[in-house]
Amino acid sequence: MTPSLREKCGVFGIYAPAEDVARLTFFGLFALQHRGQESAGIATTDGDELYVHTEMGLVTQIFDEDVLSALPGKAAIGHTRYSTSGSSILENCQPLLVDALPFAGSDESSQLLLAHNGNIVNAGPLRTELQARGVEFATTTDSEVIARMVANAPGESWEDRFGCMLARAKGAYSLTVLVKDAIFGLRDPHGIRPLCIGRLDGGDYVFASETCALDHLGAEFVRDVEPGEVVRIDSQGLTSTFPNGRPSERPAMCIFEYVYFARPDSVMSGELIHNARVRMGRELAREHPAEADLVIGVPDSGTRGAIGYSLESGIPYAEGFVQNRYVARTFIQPDQRLRELGVQLKLNPLGALLKGKRLVVVDDTIVRGTTNPPVVAMLRKAGAAEVHMRIHSPPVVSPCFYGVDMPSYAELIGASKSVAEIREHIGADSLGYLSLKGMVDASKNPGEALCTGCYSGEYPGEVPLELDKFELEGGKVPERSTASLPLGGE
């Protein structure tokens, strides 16, 4: 299948004693499916015991009425995953269950379940330190490092333990955490990955990676979880703490959420993603005009940019491709003949519309340079007279260390080739990228409040020279059941 950019995951949480929390979590994860399609899981609590079900696959493939009915409770968290740290295997599915040390002054042990979006850059040293203290690991993910840090930290409350983790884990992490009597939502001190709070009609609270999940549940957006904040939801309602005080680090929301990852109907930092991408397309038209007959977008991520380009340039917009939305969501692998067709399994150009036309083709980004040549070739085969490729973001020149699947300079065509060389590689008549300033301005988020590391090489914190997603791999991890089991006392 065609390679594409993939982000670590989507997380969700809900505290609603009078509701079917497992079912609501299912619909929340369904709305966040675009953030990860490898595995999914839901965990619940009834106040006495914890329950969890995780499997490989899509949300709709994993959860049916029987599975959901085996997840009782008053609170739940959920996760849908694409792996950027650790292999895509069952043992690395989330939410992760870990046993925690007793709190100070208590002999009773406890448990927590954790769902993580992002990537921490110092997972290796932290894991080694925990192992030296006798802490055992069951998975090969940085998410378990976070969970074990919290579970084994000192303190008289969960908030104290989160504070210890926040002080030491470096990188990106938006978390939802479930314990027997509460759920928590928190973000790293830079707020690199998104997490918002919503409220249902009955007054119950919800956490979600994106506001589109709130919309599907009829929940009202309340606010974003702030960087370095720990939000607790329990029978007393919502409480907020900053265990280490408000962060001194600058906020650094990931610009790639605006460019590619977030659904266009989500709102981030007060801006509708659809509008941000249309503005990117408008600015792209100003920076890189072209003489053409039609503007088309590479679906779906280039569509809004194409609309903006058309509005600004006055060149008519048209849908140039029909998209098979299900080709990347099957477990049936194509044979070699079909595999060689590559992107044609996913996109089919409307030849009668495009024949003889000069086209402006708008896409969101060029990362590895593997999907764009087949797109250009398809358009020429369909009869396009000219193909002018326009990208509504700058060249990707540096890896992402915070949860986007582009971890190596060697994989990034923008790190080794000039724009002219990339144009020749993809076979377009011309190529234009949106400037860094144009992209940032279009987000309507101050540049100093964004992480633009993959475009600028400047990150909000220290990062390694390279990031190996399999850094924590080693040995055979134990098998894990896919059945819904009560975990308290097991």
C-alpha positions as CSV (number, residue, x, y, z in Angstrom):
1,M,0.0,0.0,0.0
2,T,1.1,3.6,-0.4
3,P,3.1,5.0,2.5
4,S,1.6,7.9,4.3
5,L,2.3,10.0,7.4
6,R,0.9,8.5,10.6
7,E,0.6,9.9,14.0
8,K,0.9,8.1,17.3
9,C,-2.8,7.9,18.4
10,G,-5.9,9.3,19.7
11,V,-6.9,9.3,23.4
12,F,-10.3,9.6,25.1
13,G,-11.7,9.7,28.6
14,I,-15.2,10.0,30.2
15,Y,-16.6,10.1,33.7
16,A,-20.4,9.6,33.6
17,P,-21.8,7.3,36.3
18,A,-25.3,7.3,34.8
19,E,-24.2,6.6,31.2
20,D,-22.9,3.5,29.3
21,V,-19.3,4.8,29.3
22,A,-17.9,2.0,27.2
23,R,-20.4,2.7,24.4
24,L,-19.7,6.5,24.6
25,T,-15.9,5.7,24.5
26,F,-16.5,3.6,21.4
27,F,-18.1,6.5,19.6
28,G,-15.3,8.8,20.8
29,L,-12.7,6.5,19.5
30,F,-14.6,6.1,16.2
31,A,-14.3,9.9,15.7
32,L,-10.6,9.7,16.4
33,Q,-9.9,6.7,14.2
34,H,-7.9,8.9,11.7
35,R,-5.2,9.3,14.4
36,G,-4.3,5.6,14.4
37,Q,-5.6,2.4,12.7
38,E,-3.3,-0.4,14.1
39,S,-5.0,-1.2,17.4
40,A,-7.6,0.1,19.9
41,G,-8.7,-0.4,23.4
42,I,-11.2,0.6,26.1
43,A,-10.8,0.4,29.9
44,T,-13.5,1.0,32.4
45,T,-14.0,1.1,36.2
46,D,-17.0,0.5,38.3
47,G,-15.4,1.9,41.4
48,D,-14.2,-1.4,42.7
49,E,-12.6,-3.2,39.7
50,L,-10.9,-2.3,36.5
51,Y,-11.8,-3.8,33.1
52,V,-9.9,-3.6,29.8
53,H,-10.2,-4.9,26.2
54,T,-7.5,-4.3,23.6
55,E,-7.0,-5.8,20.1
56,M,-5.3,-5.1,16.8
57,G,-7.5,-3.6,14.2
58,L,-10.0,-0.8,13.7
59,V,-12.5,0.3,16.4
60,T,-15.4,-1.1,14.5
61,Q,-13.6,-4.4,14.0
62,I,-12.8,-4.8,17.7
63,F,-15.8,-3.7,19.6
64,D,-19.3,-5.3,19.3
65,E,-22.3,-5.5,21.6
66,D,-20.8,-8.5,23.5
67,V,-17.5,-6.8,24.1
68,L,-19.0,-3.5,25.2
69,S,-21.4,-5.2,27.6
70,A,-18.4,-6.8,29.3
71,L,-17.0,-3.3,30.1
72,P,-19.2,-2.0,32.9
73,G,-18.5,1.1,34.9
74,K,-18.9,4.8,35.6
75,A,-15.7,6.0,34.0
76,A,-13.6,4.9,31.0
77,I,-10.6,5.8,28.9
78,G,-9.9,4.7,25.3
79,H,-7.0,4.6,22.8
80,T,-6.5,4.1,19.1
81,R,-2.9,3.6,18.1
82,Y,-0.4,3.9,15.4
83,S,3.1,2.9,16.6
84,T,5.9,5.4,16.6
85,S,7.7,3.7,19.5
86,G,7.6,-0.1,19.7
87,S,6.3,-2.7,17.3
88,S,2.7,-2.9,16.0
89,I,1.9,-6.0,18.1
90,L,-0.8,-6.9,20.6
91,E,1.4,-6.6,23.6
92,N,1.9,-2.9,22.9
93,C,-1.8,-2.1,22.6
94,Q,-3.3,0.5,25.0
95,P,-4.7,1.3,27.5
96,L,-1.8,-0.2,29.5
97,L,-2.4,-1.7,32.9
98,V,0.3,-1.4,35.6
99,D,0.4,-2.1,39.3
100,A,1.4,0.9,41.4
101,L,3.2,1.2,44.8
102,P,1.1,1.9,47.8
103,F,0.7,5.6,48.7
104,A,2.5,7.0,51.7
105,G,0.8,5.9,54.9
106,S,-1.1,3.0,53.2
107,D,-0.4,-0.7,52.7
108,E,-2.9,-1.1,49.9
109,S,-1.5,-1.4,46.4
110,S,-3.3,0.2,43.5
111,Q,-3.5,0.0,39.7
112,L,-3.7,2.5,36.8
113,L,-4.5,2.3,33.1
114,L,-2.9,4.7,30.8
115,A,-3.5,5.9,27.2
116,H,-0.8,8.0,25.6
117,N,-0.5,10.2,22.5
118,G,3.0,11.4,21.7
119,N,6.6,10.3,22.1
120,I,9.2,10.8,24.9
121,V,12.7,11.2,23.7
122,N,14.5,10.0,26.9
123,A,12.5,6.7,27.2
124,G,15.7,4.6,27.0
125,P,17.6,6.1,30.0
126,L,14.4,6.3,32.1
127,R,13.6,2.7,31.4
128,T,17.1,1.6,32.3
129,E,16.9,3.6,35.6
130,L,13.6,1.9,36.5
131,Q,14.9,-1.5,35.6
132,A,17.9,-0.9,37.9
133,R,15.3,-0.3,40.7
134,G,13.7,-3.7,40.0
135,V,10.8,-2.5,37.9
136,E,9.8,-5.1,35.3
137,F,8.4,-4.2,31.8
138,A,5.9,-6.1,29.8
139,T,5.9,-4.1,26.5
140,T,8.4,-2.2,24.3
141,T,6.8,1.2,24.3
142,D,7.7,4.6,25.7
143,S,4.1,4.7,27.0
144,E,4.9,2.0,29.5
145,V,7.9,4.0,30.7
146,I,5.5,6.8,31.5
147,A,3.1,4.5,33.2
148,R,5.8,2.8,35.3
149,M,7.3,6.2,36.3
150,V,3.9,7.3,37.7
151,A,3.2,3.9,39.3
152,N,6.6,3.9,41.1
153,A,6.9,7.6,42.0
154,P,6.8,8.9,45.6
155,G,3.9,11.0,46.8
156,E,0.7,11.1,48.8
157,S,-1.6,11.4,45.8
158,W,-1.8,10.6,42.1
159,E,-1.2,14.3,41.4
160,D,2.1,14.1,43.3
161,R,3.1,11.1,41.2
162,F,2.2,12.9,38.0
163,G,4.3,15.8,39.1
164,C,7.4,13.5,39.4
165,M,6.8,12.2,35.9
166,L,6.2,15.6,34.4
167,A,9.5,16.8,35.8
168,R,11.5,14.0,34.1
169,A,9.8,12.7,31.0
170,K,11.0,14.8,28.0
171,G,9.0,15.1,24.8
172,A,5.4,14.9,23.9
173,Y,2.6,13.3,25.9
174,S,-1.1,13.9,26.2
175,L,-2.5,11.2,28.6
176,T,-5.7,9.9,29.8
177,V,-5.3,7.8,33.0
178,L,-7.9,5.6,34.7
179,V,-7.9,4.6,38.4
180,K,-10.7,3.0,40.4
181,D,-12.4,6.2,41.4
182,A,-11.3,8.8,38.8
183,I,-9.9,9.7,35.4
184,F,-7.1,12.1,34.7
185,G,-6.1,14.1,31.7
186,L,-2.7,15.8,31.4
187,R,-0.3,17.3,28.8
188,D,3.5,17.7,28.8
189,P,4.9,21.1,29.8
190,H,5.1,22.2,26.2
191,G,1.6,21.0,25.2
192,I,2.9,19.5,22.0
193,R,0.0,17.1,21.5
194,P,-3.6,18.2,21.9
195,L,-6.1,17.3,24.6
196,C,-9.4,19.0,25.2
197,I,-12.2,18.9,27.8
198,G,-15.9,18.7,26.9
199,R,-19.2,18.5,28.9
200,L,-22.2,16.4,28.2
201,D,-25.8,17.7,28.6
202,G,-26.0,16.0,32.0
203,G,-22.9,17.8,33.3
204,D,-20.5,14.9,32.9
205,Y,-17.0,15.5,31.6
206,V,-15.1,14.1,28.6
207,F,-11.4,14.2,27.5
208,A,-10.6,13.9,23.8
209,S,-7.6,14.4,21.5
210,E,-9.8,16.5,19.2
211,T,-13.1,18.4,19.5
212,C,-14.6,16.4,16.6
213,A,-15.0,13.5,19.2
214,L,-17.0,15.9,21.4
215,D,-19.2,16.8,18.5
216,H,-20.1,13.2,17.8
217,L,-21.3,12.8,21.4
218,G,-23.2,16.1,21.6
219,A,-20.7,17.4,24.2
220,E,-19.9,21.1,24.6
221,F,-16.3,22.2,24.3
222,V,-15.1,23.6,27.6
223,R,-11.4,24.3,27.1
224,D,-8.1,22.7,26.3
225,V,-6.0,21.0,29.0
226,E,-3.1,23.4,29.5
227,P,0.6,22.4,29.2
228,G,1.8,20.9,32.4
229,E,-1.7,20.7,33.9
230,V,-3.3,17.7,35.6
231,V,-7.1,17.6,35.4
232,R,-8.9,15.1,37.6
233,I,-12.6,14.1,37.1
234,D,-14.4,12.1,39.8
235,S,-17.6,12.2,41.9
236,Q,-16.7,15.7,43.1
237,G,-16.5,17.1,39.5
238,L,-13.5,18.6,37.8
239,T,-10.4,19.8,39.7
240,S,-7.2,21.2,38.2
241,T,-3.6,21.3,39.5
242,F,-0.2,22.2,38.2
243,P,1.9,19.8,40.3
244,N,5.2,21.6,39.5
245,G,3.7,25.0,39.0
246,R,2.9,26.5,35.6
247,P,5.6,25.5,33.1
248,S,8.4,28.0,32.5
249,E,9.0,26.4,29.0
250,R,7.3,28.0,26.1
251,P,4.1,26.3,24.7
252,A,4.8,24.4,21.5
253,M,1.7,23.0,19.9
254,C,2.6,20.7,16.9
255,I,2.1,22.7,13.6
256,F,1.5,19.3,11.9
257,E,-1.9,19.1,13.6
258,Y,-2.9,22.1,11.5
259,V,-1.3,20.9,8.3
260,Y,-2.3,17.3,8.2
261,F,-3.3,15.3,11.3
262,A,-6.3,16.9,12.9
263,R,-9.7,16.4,11.3
264,P,-10.8,19.6,9.4
265,D,-13.9,19.8,11.6
266,S,-11.8,20.0,14.8
267,V,-10.9,23.2,16.6
268,M,-7.4,23.7,18.1
269,S,-6.3,26.8,20.0
270,G,-9.6,28.4,19.0
271,E,-9.1,27.9,15.2
272,L,-11.2,25.6,13.0
273,I,-8.7,23.4,11.2
274,H,-10.6,23.7,7.9
275,N,-10.2,27.4,7.9
276,A,-6.5,27.2,8.7
277,R,-5.9,24.9,5.7
278,V,-7.9,27.2,3.4
279,R,-5.8,30.1,4.5
280,M,-2.6,28.0,3.8
281,G,-3.9,27.5,0.3
282,R,-4.7,31.2,-0.2
283,E,-1.2,32.1,0.9
284,L,0.3,29.4,-1.3
285,A,-1.5,31.0,-4.3
286,R,0.1,34.3,-3.5
287,E,3.6,32.9,-3.0
288,H,3.5,30.5,-6.0
289,P,1.0,31.5,-8.7
290,A,0.6,29.4,-11.8
291,E,-1.2,29.7,-15.1
292,A,-3.7,26.9,-15.1
293,D,-7.2,25.8,-16.0
294,L,-8.1,23.9,-12.9
295,V,-7.1,23.5,-9.2
296,I,-7.4,20.1,-7.7
297,G,-6.5,18.6,-4.4
298,V,-4.9,15.3,-3.5
299,P,-7.7,13.8,-1.3
300,D,-8.3,14.3,1.5
301,S,-5.5,16.2,3.1
302,G,-4.9,18.5,0.1
303,T,-8.5,19.4,-0.5
304,R,-8.8,22.4,1.8
305,G,-5.6,23.9,0.6
306,A,-6.8,23.5,-3.0
307,I,-10.0,25.3,-2.2
308,G,-8.0,28.2,-0.7
309,Y,-5.7,28.3,-3.7
310,S,-8.7,28.4,-6.0
311,L,-10.4,31.2,-4.0
312,E,-7.2,33.3,-4.0
313,S,-6.2,32.7,-7.7
314,G,-9.6,32.7,-9.3
315,I,-8.7,29.4,-11.0
316,P,-11.8,27.1,-10.8
317,Y,-11.6,24.3,-8.3
318,A,-12.6,20.7,-9.3
319,E,-12.4,17.3,-7.7
320,G,-9.9,15.6,-9.8
321,F,-9.8,12.2,-8.1
322,V,-12.2,9.6,-6.9
323,Q,-10.9,8.1,-3.6
324,N,-11.3,4.5,-2.4
325,R,-11.4,5.3,1.3
326,Y,-11.1,1.7,2.4
327,V,-8.0,0.5,0.6
328,A,-5.6,1.2,3.5
329,R,-8.0,-0.3,6.0
330,T,-8.0,-3.9,5.1
331,F,-6.0,-6.8,6.4
332,I,-6.0,-8.5,3.0
333,Q,-2.7,-7.8,1.4
334,P,-2.6,-7.2,-2.4
335,D,-0.7,-9.6,-4.7
336,Q,2.5,-8.3,-6.4
337,R,0.6,-7.1,-9.5
338,L,-1.7,-5.0,-7.5
339,R,1.0,-3.8,-5.2
340,E,2.9,-2.5,-8.2
341,L,-0.1,-0.3,-9.0
342,G,0.6,1.4,-5.7
343,V,-1.4,4.6,-5.3
344,Q,-3.8,3.7,-8.1
345,L,-5.5,1.4,-5.6
346,K,-6.4,4.4,-3.6
347,L,-6.9,7.2,-6.1
348,N,-8.5,7.2,-9.6
349,P,-8.3,10.4,-11.7
350,L,-11.4,11.7,-13.5
351,G,-9.8,11.5,-17.0
352,A,-12.7,13.1,-19.0
353,L,-12.5,16.2,-16.7
354,L,-8.7,16.5,-16.7
355,K,-7.8,15.7,-20.3
356,G,-6.0,18.6,-22.0
357,K,-6.1,20.8,-18.8
358,R,-3.3,22.6,-17.1
359,L,-3.6,21.6,-13.5
360,V,-2.5,23.0,-10.2
361,V,-2.4,20.0,-7.8
362,V,-2.3,20.9,-4.1
363,D,-1.1,18.5,-1.4
364,D,-0.4,19.0,2.2
365,T,3.2,17.8,2.3
366,I,6.0,15.9,0.7
367,V,7.9,13.7,3.2
368,R,9.6,10.7,1.6
369,G,8.7,11.6,-2.0
370,T,7.2,8.1,-2.7
371,T,3.5,8.9,-3.3
372,N,3.8,12.1,-5.4
373,P,5.5,10.6,-8.5
374,P,2.7,8.1,-9.1
375,V,0.1,10.9,-8.6
376,V,1.8,13.0,-11.3
377,A,2.1,10.0,-13.6
378,M,-1.6,9.2,-13.2
379,L,-2.6,12.7,-14.1
380,R,-0.4,12.7,-17.2
381,K,-1.8,9.3,-18.2
382,A,-5.3,10.8,-17.8
383,G,-4.4,13.4,-20.3
384,A,-3.3,16.4,-18.2
385,A,-1.4,19.0,-20.3
386,E,0.6,20.4,-17.4
387,V,0.9,19.4,-13.7
388,H,2.0,22.2,-11.3
389,M,2.4,20.7,-7.8
390,R,1.8,23.1,-4.9
391,I,2.4,22.1,-1.2
392,H,0.7,24.0,1.5
393,S,3.6,23.6,4.0
394,P,7.4,24.0,3.7
395,P,9.8,21.2,2.9
396,V,10.2,18.7,5.7
397,V,13.9,18.9,6.5
398,S,14.2,17.3,10.0
399,P,12.7,14.3,11.8
400,C,9.9,14.5,14.3
401,F,10.8,13.3,17.7
402,Y,7.4,13.8,19.2
403,G,5.1,11.2,17.8
404,V,5.0,11.6,14.0
405,D,6.3,8.7,11.9
406,M,9.2,10.4,10.2
407,P,12.1,9.6,12.5
408,S,15.1,9.6,10.1
409,Y,16.9,12.2,8.0
410,A,17.6,9.5,5.4
411,E,13.8,9.1,4.9
412,L,13.2,12.8,4.2
413,I,13.5,13.9,0.6
414,G,13.6,17.6,1.7
415,A,16.7,17.0,3.8
416,S,18.9,15.9,0.9
417,K,17.4,17.4,-2.3
418,S,16.7,21.0,-3.4
419,V,13.2,22.1,-4.6
420,A,14.4,21.8,-8.2
421,E,15.6,18.2,-7.6
422,I,12.4,17.3,-5.8
423,R,10.4,18.7,-8.8
424,E,12.4,16.5,-11.2
425,H,12.0,13.5,-8.9
426,I,8.2,13.8,-8.8
427,G,7.9,14.7,-12.5
428,A,5.9,17.9,-12.2
429,D,6.2,20.9,-14.5
430,S,6.7,23.2,-11.5
431,L,6.8,22.8,-7.7
432,G,6.1,25.4,-5.0
433,Y,6.1,25.1,-1.2
434,L,4.4,27.4,1.2
435,S,6.9,29.4,3.3
436,L,7.4,28.7,7.0
437,K,6.0,32.2,7.8
438,G,3.0,31.7,5.5
439,M,2.2,28.4,7.2
440,V,2.5,29.8,10.7
441,D,0.5,32.9,9.9
442,A,-2.2,30.8,8.4
443,S,-2.6,28.8,11.7
444,K,-3.3,32.1,13.5
445,N,-1.2,30.7,16.3
446,P,1.9,32.7,17.3
447,G,5.0,31.2,15.9
448,E,6.6,31.1,19.4
449,A,3.7,28.9,20.6
450,L,4.2,26.2,18.0
451,C,6.6,23.4,17.4
452,T,7.9,23.6,13.8
453,G,10.9,21.3,14.3
454,C,10.3,19.1,11.2
455,Y,10.3,22.3,9.0
456,S,12.8,24.4,10.8
457,G,15.1,22.0,12.7
458,E,14.4,24.0,15.8
459,Y,12.7,22.0,18.6
460,P,11.2,23.2,21.9
461,G,13.6,20.9,23.9
462,E,16.7,18.8,23.5
463,V,16.3,15.9,21.0
464,P,18.6,13.1,19.9
465,L,20.4,13.1,16.6
466,E,18.1,10.3,15.4
467,L,15.1,8.5,16.9
468,D,14.8,4.7,16.7
469,K,11.2,3.6,17.1
470,F,12.4,0.1,18.1
471,E,14.9,1.4,20.7
472,L,13.1,-0.4,23.5
473,E,12.7,-3.7,21.7
474,G,14.4,-6.7,23.2
475,G,13.5,-10.3,24.0
476,K,10.1,-11.9,23.8
477,V,7.3,-10.1,25.6
478,P,4.6,-12.2,27.3
479,E,1.3,-13.0,25.5
480,R,-1.7,-10.9,26.5
481,S,-5.3,-11.9,26.2
482,T,-7.7,-10.1,24.0
483,A,-10.7,-11.0,26.2
484,S,-12.4,-8.5,28.4
485,L,-11.3,-9.5,31.9
486,P,-11.9,-7.9,35.4
487,L,-8.4,-7.0,36.4
488,G,-8.8,-6.1,40.0
489,G,-7.5,-9.0,42.0
490,E,-6.5,-11.0,39.0
